[in-house]
Amino acid sequence: MRIKRMLSFILSFIMVISFGVTAYAEDIYAGSLKYSNIATYINHFPIPSYNFNGETYICLETLGTYGFDLIWNDNDKTKCAVRNGETEITPCQTFMPRSDQVGKEYQKIYECDVKVYMGDHDKLVKCYKDMDGYLYINANELSYFGKVDWVPEVNAVKVWIGDGLKMDESMFPLKPDPYPIKYYDYLEYDDKISWNAYSAGGEVIFIMAFVDGAGEGYITCPGSVYFTVYDSAGNIIGTHSEYFTPDDYSVYQYFLGLTDNKLSTYFWLDGLGKMPDGKAYVRADVTAGGYTFTAESSVEAIY
């Protein structure tokens, strides 16, 4: 798999089980987390949340990318959520449930013997666990670190932590959870490339996916790309080549609002310097499945 410049962001969207406790048959069933049309934010950054008995719950482990450390003590089976001094937030991929999902079960949860504290054993809070050992707490418990407001105008729970944690307007606006899409791992003669190019300063991002000839499914197959960036006078100002595999396709680009809900892959070229008149032209030659596709586009740099 390729190592990308934005790898640290992508990795931070992956929730990792940290000393969770798996649910077994003898565990006491507590109920179901349900998809909710209420959004939850920490300092303007969205975080996945769910409805449980009319309250908003979040997964404790997701706090690891919102400025928290989760400290496990195996001796007394406790987990403490503590602010770690970080000021940056890298939010998890968060989507608003579709209308057909709201109110439906997301996950069954169970009573839990793990003791969860806000702060270093400061405030004991109620938690539940799912079958995989992830822990869930009421979002209101985060008031220990700041304040929690219900904002009916936007149907949202907003958590405010004012100890230096980043509080800029989020660049990750909530988008609907994508509908399931049919995928193939091979190309046929009438399949097409779906693509776009963006530029920010001296950088160009080329995003692409393959769509079948009928426009009803998408293809995640390996291949290679070679793309060239020209300035408005036709001079080459940068080139980039790279191989890609099925593992490189992601919904991350949809999360950023750069594509619709399909899996896609992207390629990054930086170090171009300031483009004359802020404009450039991108040509990409993509080879996959024995076919070659050409994509061309003009882009305007945003400085």
C-alpha positions, -999 to +999 in steps of 0.1 A: +000+000+000+012+035-008+026+058+018+008+091+013+013+125+027-020+124+043-014+090+059-015+104+094-050+117+088-062+085+073-047+064+101-064+086+127-098+078+112-092+041+121-106+032+155-083+009+173-095-013+202-076-005+233-078-032+259-115-037+252-136-065+267-154-088+243-191-095+250-200-132+255-232-150+258-234-145+296-231-107+293-262-088+303-279-072+273-285-035+278-302-025+246-294-011+212-275+019+199-296+034+171-288+057+142-297+092+151-304+124+131-287+144+159-251+155+151-224+157+177-194+180+176-163+186+197-151+222+191-169+223+157-154+189+146-180+161+140-177+128+160-198+097+154-228+095+178-258+073+184-291+073+203-295+051+233-327+054+254-332+090+242-296+101+250-266+108+227-238+083+231-203+083+216-176+056+214-150+062+240-122+050+218-129+077+192-117+104+216-081+094+209-081+117+178-098+146+195-071+155+220-074+127+245-054+098+258-072+067+270-052+051+298-059+015+306-050+000+340-052-038+338-049-042+376-082-026+384-099-028+350-102+010+346-099+033+316-093+070+321-100+096+294-075+125+300-066+156+279-032+150+265-021+186+258-026+182+221-042+212+204-051+197+170-082+176+162-082+150+134-119+139+133-131+104+126-150+099+093-184+109+104-216+108+083-252+117+090-274+087+088-297+086+058-334+090+064-339+052+060-314+045+087-326+068+115-340+049+144-326+015+132-302-005+152-265+003+148-251-020+175-262-041+205-246-031+237-241-048+271-235-040+307-198-035+313-175-042+343-148-018+331-148+014+351-144+045+330-133+078+344-132+113+330-098+126+341-072+106+361-097+086+382-116+118+389-152+112+377-166+077+373-191+075+345-215+048+333-203+029+302-215+000+280-196-023+256-204-038+223-196-073+210-161-062+199-151-046+232-156-009+222-169+012+251-197+038+248-205+067+271-231+095+273-218+125+254-229+147+283-201+132+304-176+153+284-189+183+304-161+174+328-136+189+303-157+220+293-194+223+286-220+205+265-248+223+248-279+212+230-284+234+199-319+228+186-314+252+157-291+227+140-303+196+159-269+190+174-250+183+206-220+206+208-191+200+231-168+229+239-134+224+254-116+257+259-082+246+272-063+253+240-079+225+219-084+237+183-118+254+179-117+266+142-147+259+120-143+223+108-133+216+072-152+184+074-189+192+069-213+163+076-224+144+046-251+116+043-239+081+050-233+066+015-257+041+001-242+006-006-226+004-040-218-026-062-181-031-068-160-053-091-123-060-091-118-062-129-122-039-159-141-046-192-139-028-225-168-004-219-158+006-184-149+042-178-127+064-156-144+089-133-120+115-120-113+151-109-084+173-101-079+200-074-052+224-066-042+243-035-012+265-037+017+246-052-001+212-049-023+192-072-045+163-061-058+139-088-088+117-077-101+088-097-123+058-097-136+034-124-173+030-133-188+002-153-202+008-188-238+009-175-230+033-147-244+010-121-212-002-103-177+007-096-144-012-100-115-013-076-086-028-095-048-023-095-030-002-120-006+028-125-010+065-131+013+090-147+002+126-146+017+159-158+010+194-147+014+223-171+013+260-164-010+282-185+018+287-211+021+250-217+054+245-197+057+213-177+059+223-140+056+188-125+051+151-131+042+122-109+039+084-114+026+058-090+012+023-088-021+017-069-038-014-056-074-023-044-063-014-009-057+022-019-094+029-026-112+047+002-143+066+011-120+092+027-123+115-004-161+115+001-156+124+037-136+155+026-164+164+001-142+159-029-162+131-045-196+115-043-200+084-022-180+059-042-147+044-032-119+063-050-081+067-049-060+098-051-025+109-060-007+139-046+019+161-063+034+190-044+064+213-046+051+230-078+057+265-065+034+294-072+016+289-105+017+318-130-017+335-129-029+307-105-039+283-132-026+249-144-035+221-167-035+184-156-032+154-179-032+119-164-026+086-182-040+057-162-033+021-171-053-008-155-067-041-165-050-039-199-066-006-208-053+030-208-074+059-199-066+096-204-080+124-182-074+161-188-085+191-167-078+227-160-074+237-124-072+269-105-049+271-075-062+283-042-036+301-022 
